[in-house]
Amino acid sequence: MPDSHPLATLPPEQTGPAAWYGPDMARRTDWIVSLTPADIAEIEAACRPLVAREADIAGVTRAGFPLPGLGPRVLALLDEQLNGRGFVLLRGLPVERYDMRMAATAFFGIGAWLGSARSQNARGHVLGHVRDMGLSSRDPAVRIYQTNERQTYHTDSCDVVGLLCLKTAKRGGLSTLVSSTTIFNEMRRCRPDLLALLFQPIATDRRGEVPDGMKPWFEIPVFNWYQGHLTALYQRQYIDSAQRLPGAPRLSADQIAALDLFDALANDPALHLHMEFRPGDMQFVHNHTLLHDRTAFEDWDEPARRRHLLRLWLACPGARPLPPVFAQRYGKVDIGDRGGIIVPGTVALNAPLDAV
């Protein structure tokens, strides 16, 4: 029996809607919200003047994207993300009849109701394109979303991450979610000694996107207990790749065992939830209580058919307080104005319409 002594130093077991199990969630449909014809008409009416004048998508705001009927419901969904189960799937945006500008404007406008868009890379992109660029994660300058590889469970550097599915892969590419709150509870029950190690700082590789004055890695614990909130930050591949960096703290055998247990729980079908995207699906996920993953995929030969998602990183009003250590990754921890990647040479925030 492992020594239960660490329980005395750990936060209490977490209860509430964020502590869910995948098979239970798979039997429910309340996390799927289908857009009505009236909703779609509102979205398209908000888009038309912006598309007609080729407005800067990165500058679209809630006020500039009126959704008189849908907007209040979107705000209620934000509360469900921040304080409830942590995710929602909006279904039915008719992207098959939109060009890229229309689809991007619609998605960005809906996102503007949830929060302010943050830069997702060193080039200041607030609209990301998730496609296989023919790259490999073995290159330390490549981020995994640019490949067709499995991503593994991770969080992004924002309060809420949004994805809009434009095209699906030939095979694979399923979206998967798991509750970091549930992982915490399970580790607390079976190995509190290993769980305690995940409250200590661990080096995570920045993959070459290094803010001014920072190291090539950041050191933030996997689990953080702050002002009554349990928050997770995790990307195992980048924890492992940080070990190549001179000066990065080395992982101990016990830390590796703790990370391996975390991964084993995340990969347990008793915990996670798979979902298959359809074109027009918009998924929004709370990074602080959930981890997301994507299975590996085989794409179509024809470029026009290949898997393509748009992505938003959002800083949300009403989000939880984050501990000061998150400033290493988020730049600052001000609610509603935090997260993203800003490095020397980053140009003005922009929303590219091509995957570049």
N, C-alpha and C positions, 0 to 999 in steps of 0.2 A: 504493500500500500504506500503510495507517495505521501509524504508528510503534508498534512492539511494546514500547517502553520501559515502559509501564504494567504489563506482566506482572511486572516485578520487584517491584512493590508489591502485587500481588493475591494472594489465597489460591490454593492449588493447585487444579487441576481436581478436581471432586468425583466420587467413585465410590460404589458401593453402591446399595441398593434404592431410595433416594429419587430417584435420577437416572434416572427412567423416561420413556419416550415413549408417547404416547397410543395409536397403532396397535398397539404391542406389548401394552399393557395391555388393549386391547379384545379381543384374542384369548384372554385369560385369564379364568378365572372364579373364581380362588381368593380374590378380594376380595369375593365375594358369599357370605354365610353365611346359610343358610336356617334359621329357627327350627323346631325339631321340636315335635310335640305335647307332649312332656314339658317343653320349654322354655316353651311358652305356658302350660301348666298351672302351672308355677312362678311365672311373672310374674303370672298372675291370682290365685294364692293369696296372693302378697305384696300385691297391690293391695286385695283385698276388705276387710280390716279398716280400711285407711286410707280407702277410699271410703265405707264404712259410717258412719264417724264424721266424715266430711267433714274429714279431717285437713288441716292446712296443708301444701300440696304443697311450698312453699319450704323446709319444715323436714324433708323426707324425707332420710334418710341411708342409707348402705350397710348399717349395722347394722339399721336399721328396715325394710329391704327385702330379706329373705333370699332368695337364689338359690343354693341349695346345689350344684346341678349346673351351671347356666348361668353363675353368677358367676365361677368360675375361668376359664372360657373367655372371658368378657368381658375379664378382666384380661389374658389373653394377647393379645387383640385390641388392647388399649391399647398393649402393647409394640410391636406391629406398626405402630401409628400413630406412636408417638414415635420409634422406632428403625428402622422398615422402610420400606415404600412410602408410608406416611402416611395411608392411608384404609381404610375398610371399609364395606360395605353389609350391614346386618342386614335380612333379608327375611322377611316373613310375619306380622307382628303383626296380628291380625284386627280392625283398627280399625272395620270396618264394623259390628261388633256392640257397640261401646263407645260410651258417651256421652262428652262432653268431659272430665269429671272422671276417668273411668276411663282414657282415652287419655293424658291429661296425667300422671296418676299413674304409669302404666306407663313412659312415656318418661322422666320425671324420675327414677324409681327406677333404671332401667338406667343413666342418666347418672351417678347417685350412685356407681355402681361404678367409674366412670372418673375422677371428680374432683368438685370443689366448684363449684356453679353461681355465675356472676358476673352482676352487673347489666348488662343490655343497653341501657339507656337512662336518661334522667334521672329516670324514675319508679320506678326500682329493680326493674324486671321481670326476674326470673331465668328466666321462661318467656316466650319471644317468640312472637308470632303473625305469620307471614309471609303477608300478604294484600295484594291491591290495595285500598288505601283511597281510590282515586280522586284521588290526589295526584300532583304532578309534581316531579321533581328540580330543576326550574328555581327552585323555592322553596328558598332556602338553609337553611331550617329543616327540610326534609324529607330523610329518608334513603331510599335507592333501594329498599330492600326493601318500602317502603310503597306502591310503584307497580307498574305492569305492565311497566315498561321493562326492557330488558336491564341487568344490574347491571355488567357487565364484570369482569375478573379482579381479585380483591382478597383481602385478609386481614381477619379480624376481631380484636378486642382480647382474645384469650384463647389458651390453648394448643391446645384442641380445640373445634371447633364441631360441634354435632350438629343434624340435621334429622330430623323425623318427618313423612312425607307422610300427610295425612288425605284430601285431595281434589286431583285434578289438573285442569289447565286444559282448556279446549276444544281449544286448539291452542297449542303452544310450551311454554315454561317448563322446558326441559331443564336438567338440572344438568351443569356442565362443570368439570373439574379440569385443572390443569396444574402440573407440577413447577417451582417456582422454582429448584430446584437445577439442573435441565436448562437453564432459561433462562440462569442464570449461566454454565454450561459453554459454551453456544452463543455468548454475548456474549464470553466470554473468548477463544474461538477466532477470532471474526471482527472484533470491535471492542473490544479491551481498553481503548483510550483512552476510549470512552464508558462502558464498564462501571465504570471507576475513578471516574467522576463519581457513580455511584449508591451509592458508599460515603461520600458527603458528605451532611450534613443537608439535608433538603428539607422545606419547610413543607406540612403537610396540614391541611385545614379540619376543625374539630371539629363543624361543622354546628350551632352554637349550644349544644352540650352541653359547657360549659366548667367544669372542676373549679376549686375555690377556689384563687386565687392563680396560676392559669395563664393563658396567652394564648388567644385564640380559635383558635389553630392549635398543632400540635406540630411539632418539627423532629427527625425521626428518619430516618437513611438508609434507602433501599430495601433495600440489602444490608448486613448486619452480620456481621463475623467476630469471634467471641468464644469464647475457651477451646476452640478447635478446632471450633466449630459455625458453619455458615453459615445465617443466619436472615434471612428476608425480611419486610418490612412494606410494604403497598402498597394504594393505592386512587387510581387516576388521576383520576377525576372530582373527588375531594376535594383532590388536589394542585392541579388546575386551578382549582377554586373558591376555594382559599386565596389566589389572586392578586388577588381582589377586596378582601381585607382590608388596611386601612391598616397599614403596618409589617411585613407579611409579606415575607420576602426574595423578590426577584424571580427568576424562572427565567431562566437564560441560554439563548442559542440552542443551545449544546452540551448543556445539561441537557435541553432539550426533545427534541433529537435522541436522547439516551440513553433517555428515557422512551418515545419513539416506537418505537425499536428493541425495547425491552422488550415493548411492547404487540404489535408485529408478530410477535414470537416466540410470545407467549402465544396469539395468535389463529391461529397456523399449525397446520393439521390434522395436521402431522407431529409436533406436540408434545402437543396437548391430547386429552382424553378426554371424550366426551359420554356421559351415561347418562340413561335415562328412568326417573323415579320411578314406582312403583306405590303405591297406598294400602297403608300398613303397612310401607313401607321406612323404615329408619333409617340415615342416612348420618352417619359421624363422620370428620372431616377435621382433620389436623394443620396448623395455621396457619403454623407456622414453616418448613415445607418445601413447602407446596402453596398455590396460589391457587385460589379457587373463583369460579364465575360462574353466571349463570342467563340463559337466552335470554329475549327478550321473549315475552309470551304474550297470547292472546285468551281471555277468560274466558267462562263460561256466563252467560246472562241471569238464570237462577234463582239467588238468593242461596245456597240450600242446596247447590248443586252447585259453587260457585266454589272455585278453587284455594286451598288452605289447608295450610300447614305449621306445625309447632311447632319452636321453635329453642332450643338450649341453648348457652351459652358456658361452657366448663369450664376450671378451673385444675387441673392434673393432678399428682399425686405422681410423682416420677421423671422429670419433664420436664427439658429442658436448661436450663443457666444462660443468662440473657439479660443483655446489656450494660446498665449503669446508665442509659443514655439512654432505655431503654424505659419507665422510670418516668414520663416525661412523658405517656405514653399509658396505661400499665398501673397507675399509681398507685404501685406498688412492684414489685420484681422477685423477691420471695421465692417460691421454688418451692412450688407447691401453694396459694399465697395471693396471687394477682396477677391483674390484668386486670379488665375490666369498666369501667363508666362510673358514677362517683359524683360528683355536682355539688351545690352548695349547694341545699338544699331537697329533696334526694332522700329519699323516705320509706323506711320499713323495706322490706327486700327482700321481694318478693311474687311470686306466680305467678298472674296473672290467667287466668281461664277464657274470657274474651272478648277479641277483637281490639279493643283500645282505643288 
